[in-house]
Each structure stands twice: as structure tokens, then as C-alpha cells.
Amino acid sequence: MRIHTQLDQSVVVSTNHHPVISTLEQHPASQIFDIAIQRMAEHSIELDVTLKDTQLSHNPALSSLLGCVIDCGVRTIPAEHAGSYDISEYELSFINPWRGEPLLLRGSIEMEKEHLAVFICELLLPNGLCVAQAQGTLLTAF
């Protein structure tokens, strides 16, 4: 068992064939958001997340999209095993209102053991204010 709590040194991603980039491009969140890697290390990732259509910021159900962003983010966290993760369960807490501003997603795997992992994820406004936090369990895809 490994326990991870901080972002390790950065990794430069220079190819479009990298599995993280493929996940970002293929995830349904990429239809609604521009998602770019800011920093990536084993067991953690930081993503810049921006709405593609600013008209969506007027939708009263806007915060319902944040679960999709979190799903995308945690699926991209680089891990030790060769497979990919599926979310088994997670709890999402809305901390502050979100009106469509750009977000920073910070996700990390806190514990990884055999076919499961525990993750934490937070979505932050540019000023550092937390909009939402999530924690949950991931299972490896068999």
C-alpha cells in the first residue's frame, strides 16, 4: 500500500498519444469544457477547466456539470498500475457558488492497493476559493 499526499515533481507531456491526453479528449466533459493539463505527476494532476460556451453560465443548473468534470479529472490521474480506473463511488460537496468562471481541478490518489484506490479532488476558482470537493473510491478496469 502507498499513501500519497502531495504533488510530486512535474512531468512534461509532449505527445498526443499519451493515455492522459486520450482520456481528456474522449471524455464527455471535453464536449462542454476546454480542459488542459497544468501539472501532472504520479498520483496527482492539476487541470485548467473552462466552459466552451459562456452562455451556459446563465443556466441555473450549471453546478450539475461539476460531477462530470470530477469524473474526467480523476480518470486522468497517473497511477502505478497499467490499467485505468472507473469510479466506484464518490461524495461531492458544493462549498461555494460557481457562475461559470474558469476552474483549477486538483486531484490525487491518496491510497492505492491492488485493484482499488482512494481519491480526493477539489475545484478551485482562480482566486483560490474552493467551489467543490469530492472524495471517493476508484476501481481498476479489468
Secondary structure in CASP SS format (residue, H / E / C, confidence):
PFRMAT SS
TARGET T0000
AUTHOR 0000-0000-0000
METHOD secondary structure of the structure
MODEL  1
M C 1.00
R E 1.00
I E 1.00
H C 1.00
T C 1.00
Q C 1.00
L C 1.00
D C 1.00
Q C 1.00
S C 1.00
V C 1.00
V C 1.00
V C 1.00
S C 1.00
T C 1.00
N C 1.00
H C 1.00
H C 1.00
P H 1.00
V H 1.00
I H 1.00
S H 1.00
T H 1.00
L H 1.00
E H 1.00
Q H 1.00
H C 1.00
P H 1.00
A H 1.00
S H 1.00
Q H 1.00
I C 1.00
F E 1.00
D E 1.00
I E 1.00
A E 1.00
I E 1.00
Q E 1.00
R E 1.00
M E 1.00
A E 1.00
E C 1.00
H C 1.00
S E 1.00
I E 1.00
E E 1.00
L E 1.00
D E 1.00
V E 1.00
T E 1.00
L E 1.00
K C 1.00
D C 1.00
T H 1.00
Q H 1.00
L H 1.00
S H 1.00
H H 1.00
N C 1.00
P C 1.00
A C 1.00
L H 1.00
S H 1.00
S H 1.00
L H 1.00
L H 1.00
G H 1.00
C H 1.00
V H 1.00
I H 1.00
D H 1.00
C H 1.00
G H 1.00
V H 1.00
R H 1.00
T C 1.00
I C 1.00
P C 1.00
A C 1.00
E C 1.00
H C 1.00
A C 1.00
G C 1.00
S C 1.00
Y E 1.00
D E 1.00
I E 1.00
S E 1.00
E E 1.00
Y E 1.00
E E 1.00
L E 1.00
S E 1.00
F E 1.00
I C 1.00
N C 1.00
P C 1.00
W C 1.00
R C 1.00
G C 1.00
E C 1.00
P C 1.00
L E 1.00
L E 1.00
L E 1.00
R E 1.00
G E 1.00
S E 1.00
I E 1.00
E E 1.00
M E 1.00
E E 1.00
K E 1.00
E C 1.00
H C 1.00
L E 1.00
A E 1.00
V E 1.00
F E 1.00
I E 1.00
C E 1.00
E E 1.00
L E 1.00
L E 1.00
L C 1.00
P C 1.00
N C 1.00
G C 1.00
L C 1.00
C E 1.00
V E 1.00
A E 1.00
Q E 1.00
A E 1.00
Q E 1.00
G E 1.00
T E 1.00
L E 1.00
L E 1.00
T E 1.00
A C 1.00
F C 1.00
END
